Amino acid sequence: MGEGGGAARLGAGEVSLLVAWVLLLGGREILFIELFGVPGWEEHVRQHRERLTGADLRYHDEAAALSDPPPQTDHYLAADVHE
């Protein structure tokens, strides 16, 4: 199992804090978890729609083609809880 952390540039001087990444090996399953935050949902959507280059999309498609089963992405949202 490996763990790491660091910061990733978003562009225009914004920095997203990379909280953690973990590789879990158990039985037949390998699970890679990457957890990070962005300033808001709008920035997250912008990352998917505007910040990917043609090369990014090719790398994503090539990596996904090597995965069996196909990769799965889940989104978990933080919420402020007011009592």
Buried (B, 14 or more C-beta within 10 A) or exposed (E): EEEEEEEEEBEEEEEBEBEEBEEEEEEEEEEEEEEBEBEEEEBBEBBEEEEEEEEEEEEEEEEEEEEEEEEEEEEEEEEEEEE
